[in-house]
């Protein structure tokens, strides 16, 4: 009787683990972080925890109005993006810096 109870608990806990992993956004497993200078609003909303459609659109609008971001921390200048949200999402983000090429 004890073995059946223990086996049942193991099966239930493993099933719960598998089910919970099924609901984790796929983007959390992405090998390459999201580039905040090229991402679309849809990509921001899909990748960033706590960022929905409105905040994602605000990020893109800020970038269009002010030019490319120079650092991830600069996202905090966007209305609705605070330090906590930024800290939580920082590992999922990156900044590409376009190199200026001079024509000689």
Secondary structure, DSSP 8 states (H G I E B T S, - for coil): -HHHHHHHHHHHHHHHHHHHHHTS-GGGG-SS-EETTT--HHHHHHHSTT--HHHHHHHHHHHHHH-S-SSGGGGGGSTT--HHHHHHHGGGEE----------
